[in-house]
Amino acid sequence: MNIKTLLIFCSSILVALSLMALERFVGIGWDFHPDSVHYSKNSIYIANSLFEKGFASWLNGGYYFIMYVLNQDVFNVTAYNIILYALTNVLISKMHWEARSNYIISISLLLLLLNPYRIHLATTMLKDTTMIFLVVLIFYRLRYAILLMFPTIVIRQASLFYFIALFKPKAMKYIIFIGICFFIGFSDLVIAQLDSSGSIDLKTRDFDNIPSFQEYGYLGSVIRGIVWPLLALSGLFVFISPAFAYIFVALGCFMNIIYTYTIYKKPPILLRIFIPMAIIAVLAPGFTSFIRYVYPLIIITPLAMGIDFLRLKKDQQI
């Protein structure tokens, strides 16, 4: 690390520790999230069980192995997540500096580094910080994608759809064509999944007032696949469901918008990000789960715009 990246790393750790101290002071403990309690009590047992069952059972359970290595200890896991948050900020900074580098724009970089929801996640035992780190690392150097695909999918099965975002914008028409072919070839499987999504209660939290459009059947799934990604990328969901749990999530989305308008003069919406978000919206068991599943994509969107900017600049030079 050079002085600049070391400063980012150390400052990020101090910011995370400061927020954690503030949260503990106001009564938000490490056990604020039910999943954190679950990881602290059951990870070693579940990791041993998954290992005995074999590789086929590991999908979506990979985080338990990380908890196993960390002895499912609250201090160890929190320290691990804070360090990952700091490393993620280093990667984000490097990607920003590669795309655009001057003093004023570096001030804008703080909008990406100080995302309040991402800082909060770093002070918990949740898997989200690991997922965000892996996705940012994949985009930081695309050659890591194949190596990191396995651990990413093992930790969160839905992350399979994240890899759609790796394709260049010109390739999206082929992705859409493949999607149509998949729908035609496996229509029974797709319809069965749509029926499943339409039959469960998608309002899994009392504060979740985001419309699911289930009353419209298959059309409702299509509407959800369009509306939920737009709400997530814009942060407008907080005005529909102004719950405390959503405020800090939405703030990160608003900070993305300010950043992309400042740097690229456009909103943070890319087709190659929107498509995987739409698929996840159709499959997710509720908006709260959806926003957690797609948050790595929300984080990566401004960085993907920087990648596109560099590609365009390179093409123009040629």
C-alpha positions in Angstrom: 0.0 0.0 0.0 1.1 3.5 -0.7 0.4 6.5 1.6 -2.8 7.3 -0.1 -4.3 3.8 0.1 -3.0 3.3 3.7 -4.8 6.5 4.7 -8.0 5.2 3.1 -7.6 1.8 4.9 -6.9 3.3 8.4 -9.5 6.0 8.1 -12.1 3.4 7.1 -11.4 1.3 10.2 -11.7 4.4 12.4 -15.0 5.4 10.8 -16.4 1.8 11.3 -15.2 1.8 14.9 -16.7 5.2 15.5 -20.1 4.1 14.1 -20.0 0.9 16.1 -19.3 2.9 19.3 -22.2 5.3 18.5 -24.5 2.4 17.8 -23.6 0.6 21.1 -24.1 3.9 22.9 -27.7 4.3 21.6 -28.5 0.7 22.3 -28.0 -1.0 18.9 -26.0 -4.1 20.0 -24.2 -6.7 18.0 -27.5 -8.8 18.2 -29.6 -6.1 16.5 -30.0 -8.4 13.5 -31.5 -11.9 14.1 -29.1 -13.4 11.6 -26.2 -12.2 13.7 -27.5 -14.1 16.7 -28.0 -17.2 14.4 -24.4 -17.0 13.1 -23.0 -16.6 16.7 -24.9 -19.7 18.0 -25.2 -22.2 15.1 -22.4 -21.7 12.6 -20.0 -24.3 13.9 -22.7 -27.0 14.1 -24.1 -26.1 10.6 -20.6 -26.0 9.1 -19.8 -29.4 10.4 -23.1 -30.7 9.1 -22.6 -29.2 5.6 -19.1 -30.7 5.5 -20.4 -34.2 6.3 -23.2 -33.9 3.7 -20.7 -33.1 1.0 -20.1 -30.5 -1.7 -23.7 -30.5 -3.1 -25.0 -29.0 0.2 -22.6 -26.1 0.4 -24.5 -23.8 -2.0 -25.7 -20.8 0.0 -23.9 -22.1 3.1 -20.3 -21.0 2.5 -20.5 -18.2 5.1 -20.8 -20.8 7.8 -17.3 -22.1 7.0 -16.0 -18.5 7.5 -17.8 -18.4 10.8 -16.3 -21.7 11.7 -12.8 -20.5 11.0 -13.5 -17.4 13.1 -15.0 -19.6 15.9 -18.4 -17.9 15.5 -17.0 -15.3 17.9 -18.6 -11.9 17.9 -15.3 -10.0 18.3 -13.5 -12.1 15.6 -16.3 -11.7 13.1 -16.8 -8.0 13.7 -13.0 -7.4 13.3 -13.1 -9.5 10.1 -15.9 -7.5 8.6 -14.4 -4.1 9.6 -11.1 -5.1 7.9 -13.0 -6.2 4.8 -14.9 -2.9 4.7 -11.6 -1.1 4.8 -10.1 -3.2 2.1 -13.2 -2.7 0.0 -12.8 1.1 0.4 -9.2 0.7 -0.9 -10.4 -1.1 -4.0 -13.2 1.4 -4.6 -10.7 4.3 -4.3 -8.3 2.7 -6.7 -11.1 2.2 -9.3 -12.2 5.8 -8.8 -8.7 7.1 -9.2 -8.2 5.0 -12.4 -11.3 6.5 -14.0 -11.1 10.1 -12.8 -8.4 11.6 -10.6 -8.4 15.2 -9.4 -8.9 17.0 -6.1 -12.6 17.9 -6.5 -13.6 14.5 -7.7 -11.7 12.8 -4.9 -13.9 14.7 -2.5 -16.8 13.1 -4.3 -15.2 9.7 -3.6 -16.2 10.1 0.0 -19.8 9.6 -1.1 -18.9 6.0 -2.1 -16.6 5.3 0.9 -18.9 6.7 3.6 -22.1 4.8 2.6 -23.8 4.6 6.1 -25.5 1.3 5.4 -22.2 -0.3 4.3 -20.5 1.0 7.4 -23.2 -0.4 9.6 -22.9 -3.8 7.9 -19.2 -3.8 8.7 -20.1 -3.7 12.4 -22.3 -6.8 12.2 -21.9 -10.5 11.8 -23.8 -10.5 8.5 -22.5 -11.9 5.3 -23.2 -8.7 3.3 -19.7 -7.2 3.8 -18.1 -10.3 2.5 -20.3 -10.3 -0.6 -19.7 -6.6 -1.3 -15.9 -7.2 -1.0 -16.0 -10.1 -3.4 -18.1 -8.3 -6.0 -15.9 -5.2 -5.9 -12.8 -7.3 -6.1 -14.2 -9.1 -9.2 -14.9 -5.8 -10.9 -11.6 -4.3 -9.8 -9.7 -6.9 -11.8 -11.9 -9.0 -14.1 -9.3 -11.7 -14.3 -10.3 -12.6 -10.8 -13.9 -13.4 -11.8 -13.4 -17.1 -12.6 -11.4 -17.7 -9.4 -13.9 -15.9 -7.2 -17.1 -17.2 -8.9 -17.1 -20.4 -6.8 -16.7 -18.8 -3.3 -19.1 -16.1 -4.2 -21.9 -18.5 -5.3 -21.2 -20.8 -2.4 -21.7 -17.9 0.1 -24.8 -16.6 -1.7 -26.5 -18.6 -4.4 -28.3 -15.6 -5.9 -24.9 -14.1 -6.6 -24.8 -16.2 -9.8 -26.8 -13.4 -11.4 -24.2 -10.8 -10.4 -21.9 -12.2 -13.1 -24.3 -10.9 -15.8 -23.0 -7.4 -14.9 -19.5 -8.4 -16.0 -20.5 -8.5 -19.7 -19.8 -5.4 -21.8 -22.8 -3.2 -22.6 -22.7 -4.4 -26.3 -23.2 -8.0 -25.1 -26.5 -7.3 -23.3 -28.5 -8.1 -26.4 -27.0 -11.6 -26.5 -27.8 -12.0 -22.7 -31.4 -11.0 -23.4 -31.5 -13.5 -26.3 -30.1 -16.3 -24.1 -32.7 -15.4 -21.4 -35.5 -15.7 -23.9 -34.2 -19.0 -25.1 -34.0 -20.3 -21.5 -37.5 -19.2 -20.9 -38.7 -21.1 -24.0 -36.6 -24.2 -23.3 -37.4 -24.4 -19.6 -40.8 -22.7 -19.5 -42.3 -25.2 -17.0 -39.4 -24.5 -14.5 -39.8 -20.8 -14.9 -43.6 -20.9 -14.5 -43.2 -23.1 -11.4 -40.9 -20.5 -9.9 -43.2 -17.7 -10.8 -46.1 -19.6 -9.2 -44.0 -20.1 -6.1 -43.1 -16.4 -5.8 -46.7 -15.5 -6.4 -48.1 -17.8 -3.7 -45.9 -16.7 -0.7 -46.3 -13.6 1.4 -43.7 -11.1 0.1 -44.2 -8.7 3.0 -41.9 -10.4 5.4 -41.4 -7.3 7.7 -44.1 -5.2 9.4 -42.4 -2.0 8.1 -42.3 -3.3 4.5 -45.0 -1.4 2.6 -43.4 -1.8 -0.9 -46.0 -3.1 -3.3 -45.3 -6.6 -4.6 -47.9 -6.6 -7.4 -48.8 -10.2 -6.6 -52.5 -9.6 -7.3 -51.6 -9.3 -11.0 -50.3 -12.8 -11.3 -47.5 -13.3 -13.9 -47.9 -9.7 -15.0 -47.2 -8.7 -11.4 -43.9 -10.6 -11.5 -42.9 -8.6 -14.6 -43.9 -5.3 -13.0 -41.9 -6.2 -9.8 -38.9 -7.0 -12.0 -39.1 -3.5 -13.4 -40.2 -1.4 -10.5 -38.2 -2.9 -7.6 -34.8 -2.4 -9.3 -35.7 1.2 -10.1 -36.8 1.8 -6.5 -33.5 0.2 -5.2 -31.2 2.2 -7.5 -33.0 5.5 -6.8 -33.6 5.0 -3.1 -37.3 6.1 -3.6 -38.5 3.0 -1.7 -37.8 5.0 1.5 -40.7 7.4 0.6 -43.1 4.5 0.1 -42.0 2.7 3.2 -40.3 5.3 5.5 -39.1 2.9 8.1 -35.9 3.5 10.2 -34.5 0.2 8.8 -34.7 1.6 5.2 -33.4 5.2 5.8 -29.7 4.4 5.9 -30.0 1.9 3.0 -31.6 4.7 0.9 -29.0 7.2 1.9 -26.4 5.1 0.2 -28.5 5.1 -2.9 -28.9 8.9 -2.8 -25.1 9.2 -2.4 -24.6 7.0 -5.5 -26.8 9.3 -7.5 -25.0 12.5 -6.3 -21.7 10.8 -7.2 -22.6 9.7 -10.7 -24.3 13.0 -11.6 -21.2 14.8 -10.3 -18.7 12.6 -12.2 -20.6 11.3 -15.2 -23.6 13.6 -15.5 -26.0 10.7 -15.5 -28.0 8.6 -13.1 -26.6 5.3 -11.8 -28.6 3.0 -14.1 -26.9 0.5 -16.3 -28.7 -2.3 -18.3 -26.1 -4.9 -17.2 -26.8 -4.1 -13.6 -30.6 -3.7 -14.1 -31.0 -7.2 -15.7 -29.7 -9.2 -12.7 -31.6 -7.0 -10.3 -34.8 -7.6 -12.3 -34.2 -11.4 -12.1 -33.6 -11.3 -8.4 -36.7 -9.1 -7.9 -38.9 -11.8 -9.4 -37.3 -14.5 -7.3 -36.7 -12.7 -3.9 -39.0 -13.6 -1.0 -39.7 -10.0 -0.2 -38.4 -6.4 -0.7 -36.2 -6.5 2.4 -34.5 -9.6 1.2 -34.3 -8.2 -2.3 -32.5 -5.0 -1.2 -29.9 -7.1 0.7 -29.4 -9.4 -2.3 -28.9 -6.6 -4.8 -26.9 -4.2 -2.5 -23.5 -5.4 -3.9 -24.9 -4.5 -7.4 -25.9 -1.0 -6.1 -22.4 -0.5 -4.7 -20.7 -1.6 -7.9 -22.9 0.5 -10.2 -20.9 3.8 -10.0 -17.7 1.7 -10.4 -19.1 -0.1 -13.5 -19.8 3.4 -15.0 -16.1 4.2 -14.4 -15.1 1.0 -16.2 -17.4 1.9 -19.2 -15.9 5.4 -19.2 -12.4 4.0 -19.4 -13.4 1.7 -22.3 -15.0 4.6 -24.2 -11.9 6.7 -23.6 -9.7 3.9 -24.8 -11.8 3.3 -27.9 -11.7 7.0 -28.8 -7.9 7.0 -28.5 -7.8 4.1 -31.0 
